[in-house]
């Protein structure tokens, strides 16, 4: 009967320990993956459209735009 009485009183602590363990494992995996990949390269940002230039059909459909 003692095990059932003890279960509810320690359930919260056990769940918090499990969550902490899970988060620690995920952080280790992330760190390992980042170390393996190396530093991230920044992707080039697209330039916003110039408001003074009109938008033409050629501009919208050109597959070789810069």
C-alpha positions as CSV (number, residue, x, y, z in Angstrom):
1,X,0.0,0.0,0.0
2,X,2.9,2.3,0.5
3,X,3.9,2.4,-3.1
4,X,0.5,3.7,-4.2
5,X,0.5,6.4,-1.6
6,X,4.0,7.5,-2.6
7,X,3.3,7.5,-6.4
8,X,1.0,10.6,-6.5
9,X,3.2,12.6,-4.2
10,X,6.4,12.1,-6.3
11,X,4.7,12.1,-9.8
12,X,5.4,15.8,-10.4
13,X,9.0,15.5,-9.5
14,X,9.5,12.5,-11.8
15,X,7.9,14.3,-14.7
16,X,10.1,17.3,-14.2
17,X,13.2,15.1,-14.1
18,X,12.1,13.4,-17.3
19,X,11.5,16.7,-19.1
20,X,14.9,18.0,-18.0
21,X,16.6,14.8,-19.2
22,X,14.8,15.1,-22.5
23,X,15.8,18.8,-23.0
24,X,19.4,18.0,-22.0
25,X,19.5,15.2,-24.6
26,X,18.1,17.5,-27.3
27,X,20.6,20.2,-26.5
28,X,23.5,17.8,-26.8
29,X,22.2,16.5,-30.2
30,X,21.9,20.1,-31.4
31,X,25.4,21.0,-30.3
32,X,26.8,17.9,-31.9
33,X,25.0,18.5,-35.2
34,X,26.2,22.2,-35.2
35,X,29.7,21.1,-34.5
36,X,29.6,18.6,-37.3
37,X,28.1,21.0,-39.9
38,X,30.4,23.9,-39.1
39,X,29.4,27.6,-39.1
40,X,26.2,28.5,-40.9
41,X,26.5,30.6,-44.1
42,X,24.2,33.5,-44.4
43,X,21.9,33.3,-47.4
44,X,21.9,36.3,-49.7
45,X,19.0,38.6,-49.0
46,X,16.7,39.6,-51.8
47,X,16.7,43.3,-52.6
48,X,13.3,45.0,-52.1
49,X,11.6,46.4,-55.2
50,X,12.4,49.9,-56.1
51,X,9.2,52.0,-55.8
52,X,10.3,54.5,-58.5
53,X,10.4,51.8,-61.2
54,X,7.2,50.4,-62.8
55,X,6.6,46.7,-62.6
56,X,6.4,45.2,-66.0
57,X,5.3,41.8,-67.3
58,X,8.8,41.1,-68.4
59,X,10.1,41.8,-64.9
60,X,7.6,39.4,-63.4
61,X,8.1,36.5,-65.9
62,X,11.9,36.8,-66.5
63,X,13.4,33.5,-65.3
64,X,17.0,35.0,-65.4
65,X,16.3,37.9,-63.0
66,X,19.2,39.1,-60.9
